[in-house]
Structures are given as structure tokens and as C-alpha cells.
Amino acid sequence: MHIVISGRGTIWPDPVPQAHTPPSGPAFTVGSFDGEAVLGRRTAQYNHRSAQLAMVACGRALDDAGLRVTDENRDRIGVTLGTAAGSVTGMVEFGMDTFSQPRPHMVAAAKSSHCVLSSPAGAAAIVYGLRGANATVTAGPATGLAVLRHAVVMLRAGHTDAVLAAASEEFTGPTSWLARAARGQQVQGEGAAAFVLEGRDSARAAGRKALAAVAAVGVRAVAGFSAGQFTDSLARALGRAGVSAPEVSAVAFRHTGVHEVDEAQRSGLVQALPEARQVSDEERIGDCYSAHALLQLAGLLDEATLPAVIVAADPDGLLSVAVLKGVPE
């Protein structure tokens, strides 16, 4: 079964980082985003920023694909949504309420959904009336490609006919504290990207244009990083995709902030794909962490640079690779 992307929706951070209070420093944020204005007050008040970003990106992907949700197909359209940890802001605010609000109620029960990791995936399904398989994926900076992997598995297993594959990353005071503690001094970013994935035949039958084929995607645990780990993973993915290294136009990656891993990544990419243009995007969007890889995928589609490869490494021991290629008319 050939899996294609037939729609995309993105929310990009502003191209110039904005100053924020310590400890975050400058960050690439979506300054113009107003969840209440886009989604309505009723929906926005029960969903934090990461869920709002995801919902809007998913709606844009459905519109881009021209995929209309009806009673006939809503049970066969699923959602696979990636997140670093749900809404950290929602968890922090809920926790603070337990100390600051008066007894006996202390916390607003409606806010408890902000503490659940899967709330953005549920919110996206609810707002668009999708009843297909619903899943949340969290894999650090490898989240975006893990989302693609999960969506492909769902489609090939026949659990759904189409999947919204998405990831979002919010920037707030609590998330900036967490990022600084966990990832060091990288300039943070926020945003969201969503894609409609379905079978090639299904897209053709519905008259939807395939933007790209997900030719191969893999996520695997590794015990330490070396240039050889990257070259081996790239060779496997390219082999499964039926794409030779000289054909690859661009390879997108994210700097991890860990010198040994970044050096192994740099060396591995040069060895495996010496002719491919390297794209890191951090000077344009910052470090969007869990949403970084899918935003890079959207950027590669915008530039029509296919075949293309996306690499995402998690210093804690995950290495993921995806290969995208064009689809003949």
C-alpha cells in the first residue's frame, strides 16, 4: 500500500525571535495566533495553547486536502498527534491552583483535561467530528517522524482510511523553564504542522492531489551515537524507499545541543548524502522540538525539493529517518 500526503496545514512561528522574560530569552513564537478568535471562546477556554495550535493546523490540512468530513466517512478518519508532554502550562497552572485556590473545591474540574497527555489529540477529533482511531505519540525530538510512522502503520493495518498526522509545540513561561532545564541554551520556537495521510488509490479515487509519498519512515532505539549509526539508518531507509543517495535533493535535521551527537550527525550526513542540501531551520523557526520535524517536512514540500530526507535524533537514544518522494500524476 502506497501512502501519500494529500493535505497539509501549518502554523509557523514569526521569522524574528521575540524577547521574553528570563529564563527563556528570545524565542520564535506565533505572535499573531489568537486561539479564541479562530476557534471560538467556548472551544478555546477548555484547551491550552498546544491543543489550539494542533486543532487549527489539522483544520487547515483538511481544507488543503479538500477532505470533507461526513457521517459516511467520519468513523474512518483518525488522528495521530505528537506532543512533547501535552500542555506543560496546563499542568503547571492546575498544580498551582491546588496551592493557591480556597478549599473545598480548589481546582476547576474542567481544567483537569489540560493535564492529560492525549487531550490535544482528543480535542482535534472532537472539533472536526472525527471518530476514527485516535492516538498520541511522544518521542522527544523524534516525535514528528514517530507520528508519521504510527500513521503509516494505522493505514496499512486497515484501521483507518485517512489519518491526520500532526504535532504541536507551545511556548509559554512554564515550557521555557522546562526546556532550559532539559535542553540547555537553544533558542526555542513554537508551531504546529498537520498532514492528511491516506492510500494513493484512495486519494486518486477522490480526486485529491498527492503532494508526496511517504516512501519510508523508521524509528529505532540506539545505544550511543556514531557517524556509522546515521549512515546505516539512512542506507536502510533509502533502500526501503527505492531512492539512491545521489537522487536526494535535501536532508533536514535538527541540532540536538549535545556536541557528540551533533558531530556524529554532521559526519554521518556528509558521508551518506554528500550531494544533498542540508537544512536545519533553527535560524528561521528556532527549536520547535516535538513539532520540528513535521514543520521541516512542510517546508520541504513548499520548496518542492523531492526526494528529501528528514532525520531526527534524540540524545536519549532514538534515531528516526523518513524519506519523501514525488508521486507521478
Secondary structure as the mmCIF struct_conf table of DSSP 4:
data_model
#
loop_
_struct_conf.conf_type_id
_struct_conf.id
_struct_conf.beg_label_comp_id
_struct_conf.beg_label_asym_id
_struct_conf.beg_label_seq_id
_struct_conf.end_label_comp_id
_struct_conf.end_label_asym_id
_struct_conf.end_label_seq_id
STRN STRN1 ILE A 3 ILE A 11
HELX_LH_PP_P HELX_LH_PP_P1 TRP A 12 ASP A 14
BEND BEND1 PRO A 15 VAL A 16
HELX_LH_PP_P HELX_LH_PP_P2 PRO A 17 PRO A 17
STRN STRN2 GLN A 18 GLN A 18
HELX_LH_PP_P HELX_LH_PP_P3 ALA A 19 ALA A 19
BEND BEND2 THR A 21 THR A 21
TURN_TY1_P TURN_TY1_P1 PRO A 22 PRO A 23
BEND BEND3 SER A 24 SER A 24
BEND BEND4 PRO A 26 PRO A 26
STRN STRN3 ALA A 27 PHE A 28
TURN_TY1_P TURN_TY1_P2 GLY A 31 SER A 32
HELX_RH_AL_P HELX_RH_AL_P1 GLY A 35 LEU A 39
HELX_RH_AL_P HELX_RH_AL_P2 ARG A 41 GLN A 45
TURN_TY1_P TURN_TY1_P3 TYR A 46 TYR A 46
BEND BEND5 ASN A 47 ASN A 47
HELX_RH_AL_P HELX_RH_AL_P3 ARG A 49 ALA A 65
TURN_TY1_P TURN_TY1_P4 GLY A 66 GLY A 66
TURN_TY1_P TURN_TY1_P5 ASP A 71 ASN A 73
HELX_RH_3T_P HELX_RH_3T_P1 ARG A 74 ARG A 76
STRN STRN4 ILE A 77 GLY A 82
BEND BEND6 ALA A 84 GLY A 86
HELX_RH_AL_P HELX_RH_AL_P4 VAL A 88 SER A 100
BEND BEND7 GLN A 101 GLN A 101
HELX_LH_PP_P HELX_LH_PP_P4 PRO A 102 PRO A 102
TURN_TY1_P TURN_TY1_P6 ARG A 103 HIS A 105
BEND BEND8 VAL A 107 VAL A 107
HELX_RH_3T_P HELX_RH_3T_P2 ALA A 109 CYS A 115
TURN_TY1_P TURN_TY1_P7 LEU A 117 SER A 118
HELX_RH_AL_P HELX_RH_AL_P5 SER A 119 TYR A 128
TURN_TY1_P TURN_TY1_P8 GLY A 129 GLY A 129
BEND BEND9 GLY A 132 GLY A 132
STRN STRN5 ASN A 134 VAL A 137
HELX_RH_3T_P HELX_RH_3T_P3 GLY A 140 ALA A 142
HELX_RH_AL_P HELX_RH_AL_P6 THR A 143 ARG A 156
TURN_TY1_P TURN_TY1_P9 ALA A 157 GLY A 158
BEND BEND10 HIS A 159 HIS A 159
BEND BEND11 ASP A 161 ASP A 161
STRN STRN6 ALA A 162 GLU A 169
HELX_RH_AL_P HELX_RH_AL_P7 GLY A 173 ARG A 183
TURN_TY1_P TURN_TY1_P10 GLY A 184 GLN A 185
HELX_LH_PP_P HELX_LH_PP_P5 GLN A 186 VAL A 187
STRN STRN7 GLN A 188 GLY A 189
STRN STRN8 GLY A 191 GLY A 199
HELX_RH_AL_P HELX_RH_AL_P8 ARG A 200 ALA A 205
TURN_TY1_P TURN_TY1_P11 ALA A 206 GLY A 207
HELX_LH_PP_P HELX_LH_PP_P6 ARG A 208 ALA A 210
STRN STRN9 ALA A 212 ALA A 221
BEND BEND12 ALA A 223 GLY A 224
HELX_RH_AL_P HELX_RH_AL_P9 ALA A 227 ALA A 241
TURN_TY1_P TURN_TY1_P12 GLY A 242 GLY A 242
HELX_RH_3T_P HELX_RH_3T_P4 ALA A 245 GLU A 247
STRN STRN10 ALA A 250 ALA A 252
BEND BEND13 GLY A 257 GLY A 257
HELX_RH_AL_P HELX_RH_AL_P10 HIS A 259 ALA A 272
TURN_TY1_P TURN_TY1_P13 PRO A 274 GLU A 275
BEND BEND14 ALA A 276 ALA A 276
STRN STRN11 ARG A 277 VAL A 279
HELX_RH_AL_P HELX_RH_AL_P11 GLU A 282 ILE A 285
STRN STRN12 ASP A 287 ASP A 287
HELX_RH_3T_P HELX_RH_3T_P5 TYR A 289 ALA A 291
HELX_RH_AL_P HELX_RH_AL_P12 HIS A 292 GLU A 303
TURN_TY1_P TURN_TY1_P14 ALA A 304 ALA A 304
BEND BEND15 PRO A 307 PRO A 307
STRN STRN13 ALA A 308 ASP A 314
TURN_TY1_P TURN_TY1_P15 PRO A 315 GLY A 317
STRN STRN14 LEU A 318 LYS A 325
#
